[in-house]
Amino acid sequence: MIRDHFQNIAETYIAELSGQPVRFVALMGNEIGGLFLHPSYHGRGIGKALVDKAVEVRGELHLEVFKANPVGRRFYQKYGFVEGAEKMDPFFGHWVLELTYSP
């Protein structure tokens, strides 16, 4: 879905290790539209580095994270994102939390 729908409208940064892509962040303005990492690379600072890049180029950031995603929620909380409203995502049919980060 990311490739088919967001690739042409998002500014994407990719992290590589040994020439292999392991994580990316896709920005749509000041919104993080997607931040994905292969689970075997969690805890290595790669996600933080990509969000650092997003903050560098955009400043304040907004995103939505699935309420049922404890790994993502912990990551964003540790980074300093603040939880806002909770709502049902009409496309996916899951509860999401709106998060904001201000440098």
Short mmCIF file of the C-alpha atoms (twelve columns), coordinates in Angstrom:
data_MODEL
# 
_entry.id   MODEL 
# 
loop_
_atom_site.group_PDB 
_atom_site.id 
_atom_site.type_symbol 
_atom_site.label_atom_id 
_atom_site.label_alt_id 
_atom_site.label_comp_id 
_atom_site.label_asym_id 
_atom_site.label_seq_id 
_atom_site.Cartn_x 
_atom_site.Cartn_y 
_atom_site.Cartn_z 
_atom_site.pdbx_PDB_model_num 
ATOM 1   C CA . MET A 1   0.000   0.000  0.000  1 
ATOM 2   C CA . ILE A 2   2.812   2.425  0.847  1 
ATOM 3   C CA . ARG A 3   4.470   1.846  -2.527 1 
ATOM 4   C CA . ASP A 4   1.227   2.075  -4.486 1 
ATOM 5   C CA . HIS A 5   -0.418  5.041  -2.757 1 
ATOM 6   C CA . PHE A 6   2.144   7.172  -0.934 1 
ATOM 7   C CA . GLN A 7   5.417   6.864  -2.820 1 
ATOM 8   C CA . ASN A 8   4.648   9.756  -5.158 1 
ATOM 9   C CA . ILE A 9   3.216   12.103 -2.503 1 
ATOM 10  C CA . ALA A 10  5.646   11.520 0.376  1 
ATOM 11  C CA . GLU A 11  9.197   12.629 1.034  1 
ATOM 12  C CA . THR A 12  10.888  9.374  2.045  1 
ATOM 13  C CA . TYR A 13  14.155  8.755  3.875  1 
ATOM 14  C CA . ILE A 14  15.591  5.233  3.966  1 
ATOM 15  C CA . ALA A 15  18.079  3.753  6.430  1 
ATOM 16  C CA . GLU A 16  20.421  1.102  5.043  1 
ATOM 17  C CA . LEU A 17  22.778  -1.334 6.743  1 
ATOM 18  C CA . SER A 18  25.347  -3.069 4.573  1 
ATOM 19  C CA . GLY A 19  23.517  -1.781 1.498  1 
ATOM 20  C CA . GLN A 20  20.171  -3.281 2.557  1 
ATOM 21  C CA . PRO A 21  17.182  -1.047 3.385  1 
ATOM 22  C CA . VAL A 22  16.019  -1.769 6.934  1 
ATOM 23  C CA . ARG A 23  13.803  1.185  7.788  1 
ATOM 24  C CA . PHE A 24  12.127  4.191  6.253  1 
ATOM 25  C CA . VAL A 25  10.203  7.260  7.281  1 
ATOM 26  C CA . ALA A 26  7.719   8.878  4.909  1 
ATOM 27  C CA . LEU A 27  6.814   12.527 5.450  1 
ATOM 28  C CA . MET A 28  3.798   14.325 4.072  1 
ATOM 29  C CA . GLY A 29  4.423   17.885 5.117  1 
ATOM 30  C CA . ASN A 30  4.834   17.837 8.906  1 
ATOM 31  C CA . GLU A 31  3.103   14.478 9.229  1 
ATOM 32  C CA . ILE A 32  4.910   11.186 9.567  1 
ATOM 33  C CA . GLY A 33  2.810   9.083  7.225  1 
ATOM 34  C CA . GLY A 34  4.812   5.944  7.932  1 
ATOM 35  C CA . LEU A 35  7.792   4.785  9.967  1 
ATOM 36  C CA . PHE A 36  8.620   1.142  9.476  1 
ATOM 37  C CA . LEU A 37  11.497  -1.045 10.610 1 
ATOM 38  C CA . HIS A 38  12.184  -4.720 10.188 1 
ATOM 39  C CA . PRO A 39  11.733  -6.146 13.735 1 
ATOM 40  C CA . SER A 40  15.205  -7.694 13.812 1 
ATOM 41  C CA . TYR A 41  16.642  -4.148 13.762 1 
ATOM 42  C CA . HIS A 42  14.642  -2.740 16.698 1 
ATOM 43  C CA . GLY A 43  16.658  -1.147 19.489 1 
ATOM 44  C CA . ARG A 44  19.635  -0.059 17.373 1 
ATOM 45  C CA . GLY A 45  18.862  3.668  17.168 1 
ATOM 46  C CA . ILE A 46  17.845  3.531  13.501 1 
ATOM 47  C CA . GLY A 47  14.294  4.727  14.113 1 
ATOM 48  C CA . LYS A 48  15.518  7.568  16.301 1 
ATOM 49  C CA . ALA A 49  17.964  8.622  13.592 1 
ATOM 50  C CA . LEU A 50  15.168  8.763  11.008 1 
ATOM 51  C CA . VAL A 51  12.878  10.752 13.299 1 
ATOM 52  C CA . ASP A 52  15.840  13.037 14.062 1 
ATOM 53  C CA . LYS A 53  16.096  13.616 10.288 1 
ATOM 54  C CA . ALA A 54  12.359  14.315 10.069 1 
ATOM 55  C CA . VAL A 55  12.655  16.873 12.893 1 
ATOM 56  C CA . GLU A 56  15.675  18.428 11.159 1 
ATOM 57  C CA . VAL A 57  13.785  18.978 7.900  1 
ATOM 58  C CA . ARG A 58  10.280  19.673 9.250  1 
ATOM 59  C CA . GLY A 59  10.486  20.777 12.906 1 
ATOM 60  C CA . GLU A 60  7.200   20.040 14.637 1 
ATOM 61  C CA . LEU A 61  5.791   16.635 13.670 1 
ATOM 62  C CA . HIS A 62  2.388   14.994 13.789 1 
ATOM 63  C CA . LEU A 63  1.357   11.388 13.312 1 
ATOM 64  C CA . GLU A 64  -1.210  8.762  14.128 1 
ATOM 65  C CA . VAL A 65  -0.270  5.448  15.713 1 
ATOM 66  C CA . PHE A 66  -2.511  2.435  16.169 1 
ATOM 67  C CA . LYS A 67  -3.654  2.240  19.786 1 
ATOM 68  C CA . ALA A 68  -2.976  -1.512 19.661 1 
ATOM 69  C CA . ASN A 69  0.691   -0.935 18.689 1 
ATOM 70  C CA . PRO A 70  2.577   -0.969 22.016 1 
ATOM 71  C CA . VAL A 71  6.019   -1.045 20.362 1 
ATOM 72  C CA . GLY A 72  5.308   2.063  18.284 1 
ATOM 73  C CA . ARG A 73  3.637   3.871  21.174 1 
ATOM 74  C CA . ARG A 74  6.611   3.220  23.478 1 
ATOM 75  C CA . PHE A 75  9.034   4.420  20.793 1 
ATOM 76  C CA . TYR A 76  7.184   7.689  20.216 1 
ATOM 77  C CA . GLN A 77  6.650   8.289  23.942 1 
ATOM 78  C CA . LYS A 78  10.366  7.767  24.624 1 
ATOM 79  C CA . TYR A 79  11.212  10.180 21.796 1 
ATOM 80  C CA . GLY A 80  9.000   12.839 23.373 1 
ATOM 81  C CA . PHE A 81  5.798   12.765 21.346 1 
ATOM 82  C CA . VAL A 82  2.689   13.837 23.260 1 
ATOM 83  C CA . GLU A 83  -0.585  11.932 22.911 1 
ATOM 84  C CA . GLY A 84  -3.624  13.836 21.766 1 
ATOM 85  C CA . ALA A 85  -7.040  12.718 20.586 1 
ATOM 86  C CA . GLU A 86  -8.070  9.116  20.095 1 
ATOM 87  C CA . LYS A 87  -10.217 8.288  17.082 1 
ATOM 88  C CA . MET A 88  -11.329 5.476  14.820 1 
ATOM 89  C CA . ASP A 89  -9.397  5.354  11.557 1 
ATOM 90  C CA . PRO A 90  -12.066 4.992  8.868  1 
ATOM 91  C CA . PHE A 91  -9.724  3.350  6.350  1 
ATOM 92  C CA . PHE A 92  -8.248  0.659  8.604  1 
ATOM 93  C CA . GLY A 93  -11.105 0.362  11.117 1 
ATOM 94  C CA . HIS A 94  -8.757  0.533  14.124 1 
ATOM 95  C CA . TRP A 95  -8.382  3.039  16.950 1 
ATOM 96  C CA . VAL A 96  -5.500  5.475  16.531 1 
ATOM 97  C CA . LEU A 97  -3.885  8.071  18.757 1 
ATOM 98  C CA . GLU A 98  -2.842  11.442 17.411 1 
ATOM 99  C CA . LEU A 99  0.698   12.341 18.518 1 
ATOM 100 C CA . THR A 100 2.643   15.601 18.273 1 
ATOM 101 C CA . TYR A 101 6.312   16.414 18.754 1 
ATOM 102 C CA . SER A 102 7.635   19.952 19.167 1 
ATOM 103 C CA . PRO A 103 11.437  20.359 19.236 1 
# 
